[in-house]
């Protein structure tokens, strides 16, 4: 899973705050990689990207004390948009000069696009078992 958080800020201390957040995440089980980037054509647009072994690993990381202290305040300043993505295709260079292609099936439930949080536990209108 990847988590992409974008920020619009001219704050001079932002890179240090982002580094502290990434350090906190890096100490958590299931963390695979973290990156801080800045837009080439807009010096006030930043992104923090983390990669995780699973959705559960990321969610458990959010309960870490250091993540609450350093990452959560930073993430609360992110541009409000969807940021968590399941990885369905990876292309990775290999030692023989080629590319390994890894495809994964979606882990989303078949009704994920039509059922909102809390609806799955209630009766379906028109359903009479």
Order of alpha helices (4+ residues) and beta strands (2+ residues): beta-alpha-beta-beta-alpha-alpha-beta-beta-beta
